[in-house]
Amino acid sequence: MKTQDKKVAAKALTVIANHALSVAANSRCMVFFHQPKQPDEVKKFRRF
């Protein structure tokens, strides 16, 4: 892979990971309404 392709792939993975983290920070676990404690680093990705 060329460095340009690597940068594009890394950027795409970063966007996907940030979106997945944001979704996880804004949702609750539906299994018996159990919500594990979130680290402080994840809490800053919340939207509200």
PDBQT receptor file of N, H, CA, C and O in Angstrom, charges set to zero:
ATOM      1  N   MET A   1       0.833  -1.180   0.000  1.00  0.00    +0.000 N 
ATOM      2  CA  MET A   1       0.000   0.000   0.000  1.00  0.00    +0.000 C 
ATOM      3  C   MET A   1       0.877   1.243   0.000  1.00  0.00    +0.000 C 
ATOM      4  O   MET A   1       1.941   1.279   0.618  1.00  0.00    +0.000 OA
ATOM      5  N   LYS A   2       0.420   2.214  -0.680  1.00  0.00    +0.000 N 
ATOM      6  H   LYS A   2      -0.444   2.185  -1.181  1.00  0.00    +0.000 HD
ATOM      7  CA  LYS A   2       1.120   3.486  -0.658  1.00  0.00    +0.000 C 
ATOM      8  C   LYS A   2       0.744   4.230   0.614  1.00  0.00    +0.000 C 
ATOM      9  O   LYS A   2      -0.255   3.916   1.262  1.00  0.00    +0.000 OA
ATOM     10  N   THR A   3       1.553   5.215   0.958  1.00  0.00    +0.000 N 
ATOM     11  H   THR A   3       2.364   5.470   0.432  1.00  0.00    +0.000 HD
ATOM     12  CA  THR A   3       1.272   5.962   2.183  1.00  0.00    +0.000 C 
ATOM     13  C   THR A   3      -0.054   6.707   2.093  1.00  0.00    +0.000 C 
ATOM     14  O   THR A   3      -0.732   6.886   3.105  1.00  0.00    +0.000 OA
ATOM     15  N   GLN A   4      -0.431   7.142   0.900  1.00  0.00    +0.000 N 
ATOM     16  H   GLN A   4       0.120   6.998   0.078  1.00  0.00    +0.000 HD
ATOM     17  CA  GLN A   4      -1.721   7.825   0.717  1.00  0.00    +0.000 C 
ATOM     18  C   GLN A   4      -2.873   6.875   1.052  1.00  0.00    +0.000 C 
ATOM     19  O   GLN A   4      -3.823   7.260   1.734  1.00  0.00    +0.000 OA
ATOM     20  N   ASP A   5      -2.783   5.639   0.573  1.00  0.00    +0.000 N 
ATOM     21  H   ASP A   5      -2.011   5.326   0.020  1.00  0.00    +0.000 HD
ATOM     22  CA  ASP A   5      -3.823   4.652   0.851  1.00  0.00    +0.000 C 
ATOM     23  C   ASP A   5      -3.882   4.313   2.338  1.00  0.00    +0.000 C 
ATOM     24  O   ASP A   5      -4.962   4.115   2.896  1.00  0.00    +0.000 OA
ATOM     25  N   LYS A   6      -2.715   4.249   2.972  1.00  0.00    +0.000 N 
ATOM     26  H   LYS A   6      -1.838   4.410   2.518  1.00  0.00    +0.000 HD
ATOM     27  CA  LYS A   6      -2.684   3.954   4.402  1.00  0.00    +0.000 C 
ATOM     28  C   LYS A   6      -3.332   5.069   5.206  1.00  0.00    +0.000 C 
ATOM     29  O   LYS A   6      -4.034   4.808   6.182  1.00  0.00    +0.000 OA
ATOM     30  N   LYS A   7      -3.099   6.307   4.799  1.00  0.00    +0.000 N 
ATOM     31  H   LYS A   7      -2.528   6.519   4.006  1.00  0.00    +0.000 HD
ATOM     32  CA  LYS A   7      -3.699   7.437   5.508  1.00  0.00    +0.000 C 
ATOM     33  C   LYS A   7      -5.202   7.443   5.349  1.00  0.00    +0.000 C 
ATOM     34  O   LYS A   7      -5.919   7.750   6.301  1.00  0.00    +0.000 OA
ATOM     35  N   VAL A   8      -5.697   7.110   4.168  1.00  0.00    +0.000 N 
ATOM     36  H   VAL A   8      -5.115   6.861   3.394  1.00  0.00    +0.000 HD
ATOM     37  CA  VAL A   8      -7.139   7.064   3.925  1.00  0.00    +0.000 C 
ATOM     38  C   VAL A   8      -7.767   5.941   4.749  1.00  0.00    +0.000 C 
ATOM     39  O   VAL A   8      -8.826   6.125   5.349  1.00  0.00    +0.000 OA
ATOM     40  N   ALA A   9      -7.118   4.788   4.778  1.00  0.00    +0.000 N 
ATOM     41  H   ALA A   9      -6.257   4.639   4.291  1.00  0.00    +0.000 HD
ATOM     42  CA  ALA A   9      -7.638   3.657   5.553  1.00  0.00    +0.000 C 
ATOM     43  C   ALA A   9      -7.637   3.977   7.049  1.00  0.00    +0.000 C 
ATOM     44  O   ALA A   9      -8.590   3.649   7.756  1.00  0.00    +0.000 OA
ATOM     45  N   ALA A  10      -6.570   4.617   7.528  1.00  0.00    +0.000 N 
ATOM     46  H   ALA A  10      -5.797   4.884   6.953  1.00  0.00    +0.000 HD
ATOM     47  CA  ALA A  10      -6.494   4.975   8.945  1.00  0.00    +0.000 C 
ATOM     48  C   ALA A  10      -7.568   5.996   9.302  1.00  0.00    +0.000 C 
ATOM     49  O   ALA A  10      -8.176   5.904  10.369  1.00  0.00    +0.000 OA
ATOM     50  N   LYS A  11      -7.806   6.953   8.438  1.00  0.00    +0.000 N 
ATOM     51  H   LYS A  11      -7.312   7.027   7.572  1.00  0.00    +0.000 HD
ATOM     52  CA  LYS A  11      -8.838   7.963   8.678  1.00  0.00    +0.000 C 
ATOM     53  C   LYS A  11     -10.224   7.316   8.718  1.00  0.00    +0.000 C 
ATOM     54  O   LYS A  11     -11.044   7.655   9.571  1.00  0.00    +0.000 OA
ATOM     55  N   ALA A  12     -10.483   6.386   7.794  1.00  0.00    +0.000 N 
ATOM     56  H   ALA A  12      -9.817   6.111   7.102  1.00  0.00    +0.000 HD
ATOM     57  CA  ALA A  12     -11.775   5.702   7.757  1.00  0.00    +0.000 C 
ATOM     58  C   ALA A  12     -11.987   4.879   9.032  1.00  0.00    +0.000 C 
ATOM     59  O   ALA A  12     -13.078   4.891   9.602  1.00  0.00    +0.000 OA
ATOM     60  N   LEU A  13     -10.963   4.173   9.477  1.00  0.00    +0.000 N 
ATOM     61  H   LEU A  13     -10.076   4.163   9.015  1.00  0.00    +0.000 HD
ATOM     62  CA  LEU A  13     -11.089   3.385  10.702  1.00  0.00    +0.000 C 
ATOM     63  C   LEU A  13     -11.296   4.275  11.922  1.00  0.00    +0.000 C 
ATOM     64  O   LEU A  13     -12.024   3.906  12.844  1.00  0.00    +0.000 OA
ATOM     65  N   THR A  14     -10.662   5.441  11.931  1.00  0.00    +0.000 N 
ATOM     66  H   THR A  14     -10.072   5.740  11.182  1.00  0.00    +0.000 HD
ATOM     67  CA  THR A  14     -10.839   6.373  13.036  1.00  0.00    +0.000 C 
ATOM     68  C   THR A  14     -12.270   6.887  13.096  1.00  0.00    +0.000 C 
ATOM     69  O   THR A  14     -12.853   6.983  14.176  1.00  0.00    +0.000 OA
ATOM     70  N   VAL A  15     -12.833   7.216  11.944  1.00  0.00    +0.000 N 
ATOM     71  H   VAL A  15     -12.359   7.137  11.067  1.00  0.00    +0.000 HD
ATOM     72  CA  VAL A  15     -14.211   7.702  11.896  1.00  0.00    +0.000 C 
ATOM     73  C   VAL A  15     -15.175   6.617  12.360  1.00  0.00    +0.000 C 
ATOM     74  O   VAL A  15     -16.103   6.893  13.121  1.00  0.00    +0.000 OA
ATOM     75  N   ILE A  16     -14.963   5.399  11.910  1.00  0.00    +0.000 N 
ATOM     76  H   ILE A  16     -14.210   5.175  11.292  1.00  0.00    +0.000 HD
ATOM     77  CA  ILE A  16     -15.830   4.281  12.308  1.00  0.00    +0.000 C 
ATOM     78  C   ILE A  16     -15.721   4.012  13.805  1.00  0.00    +0.000 C 
ATOM     79  O   ILE A  16     -16.732   3.786  14.470  1.00  0.00    +0.000 OA
ATOM     80  N   ALA A  17     -14.507   4.033  14.338  1.00  0.00    +0.000 N 
ATOM     81  H   ALA A  17     -13.685   4.217  13.798  1.00  0.00    +0.000 HD
ATOM     82  CA  ALA A  17     -14.313   3.784  15.766  1.00  0.00    +0.000 C 
ATOM     83  C   ALA A  17     -14.941   4.881  16.612  1.00  0.00    +0.000 C 
ATOM     84  O   ALA A  17     -15.552   4.592  17.641  1.00  0.00    +0.000 OA
ATOM     85  N   ASN A  18     -14.801   6.130  16.197  1.00  0.00    +0.000 N 
ATOM     86  H   ASN A  18     -14.305   6.365  15.361  1.00  0.00    +0.000 HD
ATOM     87  CA  ASN A  18     -15.416   7.233  16.944  1.00  0.00    +0.000 C 
ATOM     88  C   ASN A  18     -16.934   7.144  16.917  1.00  0.00    +0.000 C 
ATOM     89  O   ASN A  18     -17.587   7.429  17.921  1.00  0.00    +0.000 OA
ATOM     90  N   HIS A  19     -17.496   6.758  15.797  1.00  0.00    +0.000 N 
ATOM     91  H   HIS A  19     -16.966   6.527  14.981  1.00  0.00    +0.000 HD
ATOM     92  CA  HIS A  19     -18.953   6.611  15.708  1.00  0.00    +0.000 C 
ATOM     93  C   HIS A  19     -19.434   5.464  16.600  1.00  0.00    +0.000 C 
ATOM     94  O   HIS A  19     -20.432   5.605  17.306  1.00  0.00    +0.000 OA
ATOM     95  N   ALA A  20     -18.738   4.349  16.571  1.00  0.00    +0.000 N 
ATOM     96  H   ALA A  20     -17.927   4.235  15.998  1.00  0.00    +0.000 HD
ATOM     97  CA  ALA A  20     -19.122   3.209  17.405  1.00  0.00    +0.000 C 
ATOM     98  C   ALA A  20     -19.013   3.565  18.891  1.00  0.00    +0.000 C 
ATOM     99  O   ALA A  20     -19.858   3.159  19.688  1.00  0.00    +0.000 OA
ATOM    100  N   LEU A  21     -17.989   4.312  19.262  1.00  0.00    +0.000 N 
ATOM    101  H   LEU A  21     -17.302   4.642  18.614  1.00  0.00    +0.000 HD
ATOM    102  CA  LEU A  21     -17.823   4.722  20.649  1.00  0.00    +0.000 C 
ATOM    103  C   LEU A  21     -18.925   5.686  21.068  1.00  0.00    +0.000 C 
ATOM    104  O   LEU A  21     -19.419   5.614  22.193  1.00  0.00    +0.000 OA
ATOM    105  N   SER A  22     -19.308   6.574  20.182  1.00  0.00    +0.000 N 
ATOM    106  H   SER A  22     -18.907   6.632  19.268  1.00  0.00    +0.000 HD
ATOM    107  CA  SER A  22     -20.385   7.514  20.478  1.00  0.00    +0.000 C 
ATOM    108  C   SER A  22     -21.711   6.785  20.670  1.00  0.00    +0.000 C 
ATOM    109  O   SER A  22     -22.474   7.109  21.581  1.00  0.00    +0.000 OA
ATOM    110  N   VAL A  23     -21.986   5.809  19.822  1.00  0.00    +0.000 N 
ATOM    111  H   VAL A  23     -21.366   5.545  19.082  1.00  0.00    +0.000 HD
ATOM    112  CA  VAL A  23     -23.220   5.021  19.951  1.00  0.00    +0.000 C 
ATOM    113  C   VAL A  23     -23.212   4.247  21.262  1.00  0.00    +0.000 C 
ATOM    114  O   VAL A  23     -24.231   4.182  21.951  1.00  0.00    +0.000 OA
ATOM    115  N   ALA A  24     -22.079   3.663  21.611  1.00  0.00    +0.000 N 
ATOM    116  H   ALA A  24     -21.252   3.715  21.051  1.00  0.00    +0.000 HD
ATOM    117  CA  ALA A  24     -21.982   2.892  22.847  1.00  0.00    +0.000 C 
ATOM    118  C   ALA A  24     -22.135   3.792  24.074  1.00  0.00    +0.000 C 
ATOM    119  O   ALA A  24     -22.715   3.376  25.077  1.00  0.00    +0.000 OA
ATOM    120  N   ALA A  25     -21.621   5.014  24.001  1.00  0.00    +0.000 N 
ATOM    121  H   ALA A  25     -21.150   5.352  23.186  1.00  0.00    +0.000 HD
ATOM    122  CA  ALA A  25     -21.715   5.927  25.143  1.00  0.00    +0.000 C 
ATOM    123  C   ALA A  25     -23.131   6.434  25.344  1.00  0.00    +0.000 C 
ATOM    124  O   ALA A  25     -23.503   6.788  26.463  1.00  0.00    +0.000 OA
ATOM    125  N   ASN A  26     -23.929   6.476  24.285  1.00  0.00    +0.000 N 
ATOM    126  H   ASN A  26     -23.627   6.188  23.376  1.00  0.00    +0.000 HD
ATOM    127  CA  ASN A  26     -25.279   7.019  24.371  1.00  0.00    +0.000 C 
ATOM    128  C   ASN A  26     -26.363   5.956  24.498  1.00  0.00    +0.000 C 
ATOM    129  O   ASN A  26     -27.549   6.286  24.467  1.00  0.00    +0.000 OA
ATOM    130  N   SER A  27     -25.988   4.706  24.638  1.00  0.00    +0.000 N 
ATOM    131  H   SER A  27     -25.025   4.438  24.663  1.00  0.00    +0.000 HD
ATOM    132  CA  SER A  27     -26.997   3.648  24.738  1.00  0.00    +0.000 C 
ATOM    133  C   SER A  27     -26.821   2.870  26.038  1.00  0.00    +0.000 C 
ATOM    134  O   SER A  27     -25.788   2.949  26.702  1.00  0.00    +0.000 OA
ATOM    135  N   ARG A  28     -27.853   2.124  26.373  1.00  0.00    +0.000 N 
ATOM    136  H   ARG A  28     -28.693   2.060  25.834  1.00  0.00    +0.000 HD
ATOM    137  CA  ARG A  28     -27.825   1.293  27.569  1.00  0.00    +0.000 C 
ATOM    138  C   ARG A  28     -27.872  -0.173  27.163  1.00  0.00    +0.000 C 
ATOM    139  O   ARG A  28     -28.338  -0.515  26.077  1.00  0.00    +0.000 OA
ATOM    140  N   CYS A  29     -27.397  -1.010  28.027  1.00  0.00    +0.000 N 
ATOM    141  H   CYS A  29     -27.018  -0.732  28.909  1.00  0.00    +0.000 HD
ATOM    142  CA  CYS A  29     -27.465  -2.452  27.811  1.00  0.00    +0.000 C 
ATOM    143  C   CYS A  29     -28.912  -2.899  28.048  1.00  0.00    +0.000 C 
ATOM    144  O   CYS A  29     -29.511  -2.533  29.059  1.00  0.00    +0.000 OA
ATOM    145  N   MET A  30     -29.468  -3.672  27.141  1.00  0.00    +0.000 N 
ATOM    146  H   MET A  30     -28.982  -3.969  26.320  1.00  0.00    +0.000 HD
ATOM    147  CA  MET A  30     -30.864  -4.080  27.240  1.00  0.00    +0.000 C 
ATOM    148  C   MET A  30     -31.054  -5.402  27.987  1.00  0.00    +0.000 C 
ATOM    149  O   MET A  30     -32.191  -5.816  28.210  1.00  0.00    +0.000 OA
ATOM    150  N   VAL A  31     -29.977  -6.066  28.375  1.00  0.00    +0.000 N 
ATOM    151  H   VAL A  31     -29.053  -5.730  28.194  1.00  0.00    +0.000 HD
ATOM    152  CA  VAL A  31     -30.084  -7.327  29.094  1.00  0.00    +0.000 C 
ATOM    153  C   VAL A  31     -30.335  -7.026  30.566  1.00  0.00    +0.000 C 
ATOM    154  O   VAL A  31     -29.414  -6.645  31.289  1.00  0.00    +0.000 OA
ATOM    155  N   PHE A  32     -31.563  -7.194  31.007  1.00  0.00    +0.000 N 
ATOM    156  H   PHE A  32     -32.311  -7.503  30.419  1.00  0.00    +0.000 HD
ATOM    157  CA  PHE A  32     -31.972  -6.955  32.389  1.00  0.00    +0.000 C 
ATOM    158  C   PHE A  32     -31.643  -5.542  32.850  1.00  0.00    +0.000 C 
ATOM    159  O   PHE A  32     -31.475  -5.298  34.045  1.00  0.00    +0.000 OA
ATOM    160  N   PHE A  33     -31.553  -4.614  31.908  1.00  0.00    +0.000 N 
ATOM    161  H   PHE A  33     -31.690  -4.812  30.938  1.00  0.00    +0.000 HD
ATOM    162  CA  PHE A  33     -31.290  -3.211  32.210  1.00  0.00    +0.000 C 
ATOM    163  C   PHE A  33     -30.028  -3.028  33.040  1.00  0.00    +0.000 C 
ATOM    164  O   PHE A  33     -29.970  -2.180  33.931  1.00  0.00    +0.000 OA
ATOM    165  N   HIS A  34     -29.029  -3.828  32.735  1.00  0.00    +0.000 N 
ATOM    166  H   HIS A  34     -29.076  -4.517  32.011  1.00  0.00    +0.000 HD
ATOM    167  CA  HIS A  34     -27.737  -3.725  33.416  1.00  0.00    +0.000 C 
ATOM    168  C   HIS A  34     -26.868  -2.725  32.676  1.00  0.00    +0.000 C 
ATOM    169  O   HIS A  34     -26.678  -2.848  31.466  1.00  0.00    +0.000 OA
ATOM    170  N   GLN A  35     -26.348  -1.758  33.369  1.00  0.00    +0.000 N 
ATOM    171  H   GLN A  35     -26.501  -1.658  34.352  1.00  0.00    +0.000 HD
ATOM    172  CA  GLN A  35     -25.469  -0.770  32.745  1.00  0.00    +0.000 C 
ATOM    173  C   GLN A  35     -24.114  -0.817  33.448  1.00  0.00    +0.000 C 
ATOM    174  O   GLN A  35     -23.992  -0.361  34.584  1.00  0.00    +0.000 OA
ATOM    175  N   PRO A  36     -23.093  -1.367  32.780  1.00  0.00    +0.000 N 
ATOM    176  CA  PRO A  36     -21.771  -1.383  33.408  1.00  0.00    +0.000 C 
ATOM    177  C   PRO A  36     -21.212   0.040  33.521  1.00  0.00    +0.000 C 
ATOM    178  O   PRO A  36     -21.565   0.921  32.736  1.00  0.00    +0.000 OA
ATOM    179  N   LYS A  37     -20.358   0.244  34.485  1.00  0.00    +0.000 N 
ATOM    180  H   LYS A  37     -20.071  -0.471  35.123  1.00  0.00    +0.000 HD
ATOM    181  CA  LYS A  37     -19.782   1.566  34.696  1.00  0.00    +0.000 C 
ATOM    182  C   LYS A  37     -18.872   1.923  33.532  1.00  0.00    +0.000 C 
ATOM    183  O   LYS A  37     -18.034   1.126  33.110  1.00  0.00    +0.000 OA
ATOM    184  N   GLN A  38     -19.054   3.145  33.017  1.00  0.00    +0.000 N 
ATOM    185  H   GLN A  38     -19.735   3.792  33.359  1.00  0.00    +0.000 HD
ATOM    186  CA  GLN A  38     -18.256   3.612  31.891  1.00  0.00    +0.000 C 
ATOM    187  C   GLN A  38     -17.057   4.400  32.392  1.00  0.00    +0.000 C 
ATOM    188  O   GLN A  38     -17.159   5.138  33.372  1.00  0.00    +0.000 OA
ATOM    189  N   PRO A  39     -15.926   4.246  31.727  1.00  0.00    +0.000 N 
ATOM    190  CA  PRO A  39     -14.762   5.056  32.104  1.00  0.00    +0.000 C 
ATOM    191  C   PRO A  39     -15.011   6.530  31.795  1.00  0.00    +0.000 C 
ATOM    192  O   PRO A  39     -15.862   6.860  30.969  1.00  0.00    +0.000 OA
ATOM    193  N   ASP A  40     -14.276   7.406  32.452  1.00  0.00    +0.000 N 
ATOM    194  H   ASP A  40     -13.585   7.139  33.123  1.00  0.00    +0.000 HD
ATOM    195  CA  ASP A  40     -14.443   8.837  32.237  1.00  0.00    +0.000 C 
ATOM    196  C   ASP A  40     -14.103   9.246  30.811  1.00  0.00    +0.000 C 
ATOM    197  O   ASP A  40     -14.668  10.216  30.303  1.00  0.00    +0.000 OA
ATOM    198  N   GLU A  41     -13.191   8.528  30.150  1.00  0.00    +0.000 N 
ATOM    199  H   GLU A  41     -12.733   7.741  30.563  1.00  0.00    +0.000 HD
ATOM    200  CA  GLU A  41     -12.818   8.853  28.775  1.00  0.00    +0.000 C 
ATOM    201  C   GLU A  41     -13.981   8.632  27.814  1.00  0.00    +0.000 C 
ATOM    202  O   GLU A  41     -14.110   9.348  26.821  1.00  0.00    +0.000 OA
ATOM    203  N   VAL A  42     -14.827   7.646  28.102  1.00  0.00    +0.000 N 
ATOM    204  H   VAL A  42     -14.722   7.064  28.908  1.00  0.00    +0.000 HD
ATOM    205  CA  VAL A  42     -15.969   7.360  27.237  1.00  0.00    +0.000 C 
ATOM    206  C   VAL A  42     -17.081   8.381  27.476  1.00  0.00    +0.000 C 
ATOM    207  O   VAL A  42     -17.816   8.726  26.551  1.00  0.00    +0.000 OA
ATOM    208  N   LYS A  43     -17.205   8.854  28.684  1.00  0.00    +0.000 N 
ATOM    209  H   LYS A  43     -16.608   8.574  29.436  1.00  0.00    +0.000 HD
ATOM    210  CA  LYS A  43     -18.285   9.784  29.014  1.00  0.00    +0.000 C 
ATOM    211  C   LYS A  43     -18.201  11.088  28.220  1.00  0.00    +0.000 C 
ATOM    212  O   LYS A  43     -19.224  11.728  27.975  1.00  0.00    +0.000 OA
ATOM    213  N   LYS A  44     -17.001  11.485  27.819  1.00  0.00    +0.000 N 
ATOM    214  H   LYS A  44     -16.170  10.965  28.017  1.00  0.00    +0.000 HD
ATOM    215  CA  LYS A  44     -16.886  12.741  27.070  1.00  0.00    +0.000 C 
ATOM    216  C   LYS A  44     -17.387  12.611  25.624  1.00  0.00    +0.000 C 
ATOM    217  O   LYS A  44     -17.485  13.618  24.923  1.00  0.00    +0.000 OA
ATOM    218  N   PHE A  45     -17.702  11.405  25.169  1.00  0.00    +0.000 N 
ATOM    219  H   PHE A  45     -17.622  10.586  25.739  1.00  0.00    +0.000 HD
ATOM    220  CA  PHE A  45     -18.262  11.195  23.833  1.00  0.00    +0.000 C 
ATOM    221  C   PHE A  45     -19.788  11.244  23.846  1.00  0.00    +0.000 C 
ATOM    222  O   PHE A  45     -20.410  11.095  22.794  1.00  0.00    +0.000 OA
ATOM    223  N   ARG A  46     -20.400  11.448  25.002  1.00  0.00    +0.000 N 
ATOM    224  H   ARG A  46     -19.895  11.569  25.857  1.00  0.00    +0.000 HD
ATOM    225  CA  ARG A  46     -21.856  11.507  25.072  1.00  0.00    +0.000 C 
ATOM    226  C   ARG A  46     -22.363  12.762  24.381  1.00  0.00    +0.000 C 
ATOM    227  O   ARG A  46     -21.677  13.783  24.357  1.00  0.00    +0.000 OA
ATOM    228  N   ARG A  47     -23.557  12.686  23.824  1.00  0.00    +0.000 N 
ATOM    229  H   ARG A  47     -24.114  11.856  23.844  1.00  0.00    +0.000 HD
ATOM    230  CA  ARG A  47     -24.106  13.786  23.052  1.00  0.00    +0.000 C 
ATOM    231  C   ARG A  47     -25.056  14.672  23.838  1.00  0.00    +0.000 C 
ATOM    232  O   ARG A  47     -25.530  15.678  23.310  1.00  0.00    +0.000 OA
ATOM    233  N   PHE A  48     -25.343  14.332  25.072  1.00  0.00    +0.000 N 
ATOM    234  H   PHE A  48     -24.958  13.515  25.501  1.00  0.00    +0.000 HD
ATOM    235  CA  PHE A  48     -26.272  15.162  25.844  1.00  0.00    +0.000 C 
ATOM    236  C   PHE A  48     -25.689  15.506  27.178  1.00  0.00    +0.000 C 
ATOM    237  O   PHE A  48     -26.326  16.200  27.970  1.00  0.00    +0.000 OA
TER     238      PHE A  48
